[in-house]
Amino acid sequence: MVQRIAVIPGDGIGPEVARIGVRLLESLELPLRFEWFDFGAERYLRDGTMLPAGFMETLRKDFAAIYFGAVGDPRLPGNEHAKGILLAMRFELDLYINLRPCILLDDRLSPLKGKARADLRITMFRENTEGLYAGIGGVFKKGTADEVAQEVDVNTRKGVERICEAAFAWAEQRGLKRVCMADKANVMVFGHGLWRRVFAEVSARHPAIEAKAMYVDAVAMDLIRQPEAYEIIVTNNLFGDILTDLGAALTGGLGIAASGNIHPGRISLFEPVHGSAPDIAGKGKANPLAMALSGALMLEHLGYALEAQRVQSAVERQIRQGAHTADLVPLLGGAAATTEQVGAELLACLSSTK
Ligand SMILES: NC(=O)c1ccc[n+]([C@@H]2O[C@H](COP(=O)([O-])OP(=O)(O)OC[C@H]3O[C@@H](n4cnc5c(N)ncnc54)[C@H](O)[C@@H]3O)[C@@H](O)[C@H]2O)c1
């Protein structure tokens, strides 16, 4: 059966990298149909549409995945269209897992002295629908000397349990041995106390996996000192936001950082971690590898594990043998190549892995 993929390239460099990503995935000749949608700043400024009425229902019913570029445009500094497009899909489709592999694909990409590929193979599970990002709070006596601002940290048993379960399930499916949960239960005793209790309950259901609860500050320090101690890290929305960016910096930066916004068994969204990069948009400078690796995560979600591995191997080979966009030149050397050049090399690497 043909699975339909909604491609939303979005703004800035989104369309530049999405073009490469889709070309790469189409070359695999799988029963996938890529359908393009023009939602983003341009469309919003033209006719006010963020996502049209009924689109979320269509996604749920008719599509298997969303392959997303980026949103963000200098003409909309408040980024209101991002809330109505990307955040709306994350929340309304209940994409509770933000999956971010922090895997070193080439020794030269690590800024850490003495660390090599075998030392950096971490998958991070960030809770994606709750925590301090739930948007609950308010200000009181705004603009006065007595102003009070509150932001509510939402932690539900259901929310914590399902993200912890997802982390352990991932470990089991891939023969991994260790899951670490990062919190701040020493000071955030209520919310993160819940995380501690639920993590212990979930880990008891997976006795073959070593489970460790740690304070997030210790985890951040350790990621620099001994990243090899970690295989899977599960954490809340805020800490996940920060730790995953640290993880990206340890493995080559935004140009190659991929992510999935996942609800197992349902339509899920795959996107590079980077934004629309208005500073380089339209200049052919965007690194397309993060989009390609996000495509590999999507293939895995759709049941094409072998093909996902082929795409990742092609990216590794392209990094090893090919030219690089400007963001990777300080790490890998050589002259800067364009998005299209790297894309063409990537396609050649993929077809040679057949
Ligand atoms: N998921 C998303 O769609 C998402 C994520 C982050 C930021 N944003 C939005 O994107 C816009 C720009 O945000 P920002 O500048 O803080 O973050 P950004 O990720 O767009 O860019 C940060 C820096 O990294 C560089 N960079 C990013 N992706 C790159 C790539 N593929 N290749 C080479 N260099 C790359 C950029 O040139 C820039 O210097 C804002 O409107 C922001 O809200 C969107």
The ligand as a MOL file (V3000), in Angstrom:
LIG
                    3D

  0  0  0     0  0            999 V3000
M  V30 BEGIN CTAB
M  V30 COUNTS 44 48 0 0 0
M  V30 BEGIN ATOM
M  V30 1 N 11.7790 23.8980 13.9220 0
M  V30 2 C 11.8200 25.0990 13.3630 0
M  V30 3 O 11.2050 25.3390 12.3390 0
M  V30 4 C 12.6800 26.1630 13.9880 0
M  V30 5 C 13.7040 25.8320 14.8750 0
M  V30 6 C 14.5290 26.8560 15.3530 0
M  V30 7 C 14.3260 28.1680 14.9480 0
M  V30 8 N 13.2880 28.4380 14.0980 0 CHG=1
M  V30 9 C 13.1000 29.7940 13.5430 0
M  V30 10 O 14.0830 30.0140 12.5390 0
M  V30 11 C 14.4140 31.4130 12.4780 0
M  V30 12 C 15.9140 31.5700 12.6300 0
M  V30 13 O 16.2910 31.1230 13.9320 0
M  V30 14 P 17.7870 31.0120 14.4450 0
M  V30 15 O 18.6630 31.8730 13.6010 0
M  V30 16 O 17.7650 31.2050 15.9060 0 CHG=-1
M  V30 17 O 18.1590 29.4720 14.2370 0
M  V30 18 P 18.6120 28.7190 12.9110 0
M  V30 19 O 18.7300 27.2830 13.2530 0
M  V30 20 O 17.7330 29.0520 11.7900 0
M  V30 21 O 20.0920 29.2970 12.6010 0
M  V30 22 C 21.1200 29.3620 13.5850 0
M  V30 23 C 22.4810 29.4560 12.8870 0
M  V30 24 O 22.8050 28.1830 12.3150 0
M  V30 25 C 22.9800 28.2790 10.9100 0
M  V30 26 N 22.2990 27.1180 10.2980 0
M  V30 27 C 21.0970 26.6220 10.6370 0
M  V30 28 N 20.7830 25.5870 9.8560 0
M  V30 29 C 21.8200 25.4220 8.9960 0
M  V30 30 C 22.0820 24.5190 7.9410 0
M  V30 31 N 21.2190 23.5510 7.5830 0
M  V30 32 N 23.2400 24.6560 7.2550 0
M  V30 33 C 24.1240 25.6030 7.5950 0
M  V30 34 N 23.9290 26.4900 8.5920 0
M  V30 35 C 22.7820 26.4080 9.2810 0
M  V30 36 C 22.2840 29.5760 10.5070 0
M  V30 37 O 22.8590 30.0870 9.3260 0
M  V30 38 C 22.4900 30.4450 11.7320 0
M  V30 39 O 23.7380 31.0840 11.6650 0
M  V30 40 C 13.6190 32.0750 13.6070 0
M  V30 41 O 12.4620 32.6180 13.0370 0
M  V30 42 C 13.2920 30.9320 14.5360 0
M  V30 43 O 12.1360 31.1680 15.2890 0
M  V30 44 C 12.4970 27.4730 13.5860 0
M  V30 END ATOM
M  V30 BEGIN BOND
M  V30 1 1 1 2
M  V30 2 2 2 3
M  V30 3 1 2 4
M  V30 4 1 4 5
M  V30 5 2 4 44
M  V30 6 2 5 6
M  V30 7 1 6 7
M  V30 8 2 7 8
M  V30 9 1 8 9
M  V30 10 1 8 44
M  V30 11 1 9 10
M  V30 12 1 9 42
M  V30 13 1 10 11
M  V30 14 1 11 12
M  V30 15 1 11 40
M  V30 16 1 12 13
M  V30 17 1 13 14
M  V30 18 2 14 15
M  V30 19 1 14 16
M  V30 20 1 14 17
M  V30 21 1 17 18
M  V30 22 2 18 19
M  V30 23 1 18 20
M  V30 24 1 18 21
M  V30 25 1 21 22
M  V30 26 1 22 23
M  V30 27 1 23 24
M  V30 28 1 23 38
M  V30 29 1 24 25
M  V30 30 1 25 26
M  V30 31 1 25 36
M  V30 32 1 26 27
M  V30 33 1 26 35
M  V30 34 2 27 28
M  V30 35 1 28 29
M  V30 36 1 29 30
M  V30 37 2 29 35
M  V30 38 1 30 31
M  V30 39 2 30 32
M  V30 40 1 32 33
M  V30 41 2 33 34
M  V30 42 1 34 35
M  V30 43 1 36 37
M  V30 44 1 36 38
M  V30 45 1 38 39
M  V30 46 1 40 41
M  V30 47 1 40 42
M  V30 48 1 42 43
M  V30 END BOND
M  V30 END CTAB
M  END
